[in-house]
Amino acid sequence: MKTRKIAAAVLCVLSVAAICCFRIISGSLTGAVTAAELGSALGALSLLPAVLSVALAFLLGDVIVSLLIGLSVGELMLLLLTGEKPAAQLMQIVPGIIDELVGVASEADNAKVMILCVLVGGLVGVLMKTGGFEAAARRITKKVKTPRGANLLGQLFCVLFFFDDYANALITGPVLRPIADKVGLSRVRLAYIVDSTAAPVAGIAVVSSWVAVEIAVIASGLETAGIADSAFQVFLRAVPYCFYCIFALVFMFLTSITGREFGPMLKAERRARAAQSGACPERSESYAADTGAEKEPVAIWVAFGSIALLVLYLVASLLANRGDTITLLLRSAFLSGIAAMAASGATRILPAGEGIKAWLDGVRNIVPTIIVLLLAWSLAALVGKLGTVYFVVELIASRAAWQLVPAIIFVCCCVVSFAAGSYGCMFMVMPMAIPIACAVMENAPGIGSHFLPVCVACVLSGGIFGDHCSPMTDCTILAALGSGCDVMDHAVTQMPYAFTVALVSILCIIPATLGFSAVYTIALGILLLSAIILLFGKHP
């Protein structure tokens, strides 16, 4: 650990030195008033805050500290390189960070997500305290007795929440956690199931909270390119080419069926099996009260009835088109929390005072998650100001052969979403990716009409890859929270799987670009994933 701290300190010093050297050599960039101009002027240096944050997260194992340092370095870069008086600008680093935090917290959508975290955290606290999930787990594990069964049950349960990734991450994890613990399935494997189902399913589902965003960014790109086409039709044509989303689900299913794992996930599964068998005792977190055998059925009804109420209210509101998904989730979570406390009080599982205390305990447990989300959003906003995405896309557009453009767009989105998240990536890259695709098609008239949907799909699915790998993005953080594991543990164990799926996706994007059928390309990808699992996977 001492060596890692030294390496982290050296990285920070080198980063500051690089910024200072650039300032001395290039002088002030006050003329670069837009993010695009600033990104072009900075070049690869614009990647520094995001890369440094990720590197420190893996070296130190502390996401909050890593994000704070990355945010500080990014703010230092922005102030030093765009200010006339460097010494005076240094005094503005802390106020600048505070302004970034206040700015992202005051955005309506971000504020809704934070309140949603509070409401769901309180709801989960009450439901865990009733012991309903624990009681249900004891009954379900009489039939689901193996990790393979728990894997498949988890995937099935997660697919039911296809309509929203936040709901998936915050609800399915706590529901499935007791079952996973009892059959020896590791918490990080559960987080992987939740995370690798939530966004991929929501990203390609025709009805989900993602569709409106995806259609909006596609429409923006079409407008920029001057194309009068239906954004929804382009989205539908792009879905079969969203290889990362499709292969993420396939890969997870294959590992569940075969029971094979590799890398850090294999080690985590072996530890979980040893703990479950008693060979390696491990502290088991428990929120449940001792409800007693006679109250178990009532506790189960209270727990799952509250979740059912949340889902039914949300689905009914979505069908009635009563508002955006996040707002409806807020209302659903609030209503479900009130119902859970009222039902547990009426059935005497939890007195009113204990119900409120359990709710507050659940909120307290989610505060660190909200802090990480705030810092991650602030870093993403800073990355946007530095023009990182413009540098990466400009690099792609100016030097790539048309046969490689979609694959390189996918890689570009992987990089951008690693720091800015999937939504941030789509908003920044899609308006540029579609004009790039159209320009390539004009310069090479022989390209088929499939080229544009392939490029659009690369943005949609590439953004999800970075969201899976990075310990600084919302879905990764929320999946770890819901599954009861550390964010870094989740990121480290999921990363080799995400990279494997991304690599196979790239190999399939190239033939799809050349005009091969999406069906045959997907079949090729499934064969490659199966071969990888059989060659490198081992039973825990």
Order of alpha helices (4+ residues) and beta strands (2+ residues): alpha-alpha-alpha-alpha-alpha-alpha-alpha-alpha-alpha-alpha-alpha-alpha-alpha-alpha-alpha-alpha-alpha-alpha-alpha-alpha-alpha-alpha-alpha-alpha
